Amino acid sequence: MFRKILIANRGEIACRIIRTARRMGVATVAVYSDADAGALHVGMADEAVHIGPSQVGESYLRDDRIIAAAINTRAEAIHPGYGFLSENPDFVDQVTAAGLVFIGPSAASIRAMGLKDAAKRLMERAGVPVVPGYHGEAQELVLLATKAREIGYPVLIKARAGGGGKGMRKVELADDFAEALSSARREAKAAFGDDRVLVEKYVDRPRHIECQVFGDNFGNAVHLFERDCSAQRRHQKVIEEAPAPGMSEAMRAAVTQAAVTAAKAIRYSGAGTIEFIADASEGLRPDRFWFMEMNTRLQVEHPVTEMVTGLDLVEWQLRVAAGEKLPKTQDEITQSGHAFEARIYAEDAARGFLPATGKLHHLRFPATGPALRVETGVREGDTISPFYDPMIAKLVVHGPDRAAALDALSSALESTEIAGSVTNIAFLSALARDPDFAAGDVDTALIARKLDTLTTTPAPSPEIVSAAMIAAAGLDTLPQDDDPWSSLAGYTHFHPIERRVGIGFGDERIAADVSVADWRATIAAFPVEGNGEASAGAQPDVSSVMLRTVPPSTAETLRTARWPGHVTVFSDGASFDFVLPDPFAEAAKAEAAVGSMRAPMPGLVKIVRAAKGDAVTKGQPLLVLEAMKMEHTIAALHDGVVAEIVAEGAQIAEGTVLVTFEEAVAP
Ligand code: ADP
């Protein structure tokens, strides 16, 4: 076994690899960028090497600096994690040339599977079922459109170098093909520097079923059963599970056998995943699944396989890379129970899943154990920066069966508290409780079909507003028992404590008189300067007098966190962010509110579709912003005539005015 390895990654996956290495007695070297100088993975590793500025191109993708760091620290091998350099065959060549071991497959295996079109041709020859489509070299619009017609609509355009759902477009109608092709190409060019695409049949009622495989350098290959990753949003996995619901033994045998055949076809060594797409329009059937692609690395969702098999995939990776045989034979690998993984991201589900940044002022995870893992790379006080993937944590649960595991997932999500950055926890909770998802009736379009329900944020109840008021008044630390000395939060002996508190929720401002006597808080709340109409739906019902006692009977479900300028209330898997008003900020906002649109996040203005003087209508796309490697269309919030619009190619900060309108039209 290696004495020391370097981990060419960051965040939760770096931390996860370090944990296994430590258990195996292998020393670890972390690498880090400027932004990560104080990151968790740096603190956890035995040694850490600074490799450059925050931008990934200057740090985590700098193969030369990473290899130098390994040589200088006398590490013997490099674990690439996922993303970054993990599927870059040139990096593998350089690592090997430097006399180091790459903990992963050979460069040849990665090359064979690296481009979706070539991989499909290879799999076809190996006898693995492949989605019908065009995987050829020629790329002219006319030819691709003809192929699309032959395949039959709907079709899917995919970047051949694709990954993470980028450069992928579903096309329903021939008329839309040209437009979809150019936008897929643009995204593919930006993300991968390669704009070539393939076109394939869009599978009906698609289920994403993937099979974990493992090979060693002695020609052995086994599978570790399947995972189902059909809960997706825009082709990105949201919740993953194992085993796949509704999977018959016949189907499982066919899928796992095809996967092992695929791995053997390229003499695969290490951890890999063969992704299949299945047509579930009539349930899962052994003759209705097709190879999509192979991921030649450890996957984000590998922990669900670990939960059901009881195996440590990182340990297997280290053993195989160190030249050992696979730790188990196929017969010795079994699975039991059911596991789910949910990915918690800093993103605003209610605003089209805009990626968010921010300091994690408050961060609480449920207690971990054999049936619950929290995989994270951040601690309270850390910042989600715009430089990297905004994933905050993965919650991984195990239960004796699917229903029990899903319950465990819901409660794990409910007891997670994050304040400081907006997160997708409420969305994940809603999905975990969705009746179709619970019934295992999930295809890749389930989330899109139910998007409105899954992303609607409920208005805060009077209890939630009261809890926010009490916290804003600093009275939430009142004693939970009758001992006045257990808290110093404003004890008065003869008079009740009375405080007037003002807080904001969305556009609404609310004030209340909070009084505390005999360890009971009484709240009389009333809206102030309310512009109720503009904020309909988000308007808390505060016109009536509310009573709330402290300690509250709802203490179990209502938890609050105070952080600079805010109070967040956690309730039932959702969180409600109340603002403690700052009069200066309010004035600045009011001035700019009407008649202009601001950038919701930092990014690059990729395309501008309107010009000064254009009359535009509500919902019309005005520009495309590229941020966090994705394209976001910014549409007009209301009708109007464009007075000013940003220039194409501009790099802009969050809050920059993108468009102003000639006449301030009420939204
Ligand atoms: P990427 O490498 O960008 O993640 P994949 O080829 O793995 O792209 O596909 C991502 C997702 O897109 C799949 O999980 C599936 O939901 C959907 N998808 C891919 N191919 C098809 C298809 N032919 N029909 C329907 N959906 C598909």
Residues whose N, C-alpha, C, O or C-beta is under 5 A from the ligand:
A	BS01	ADP	V131 L156 G162 G163 G164 G165 K166 E200 K201 Y202 V203 P206 H208 H235 I277 M292 E293 T444
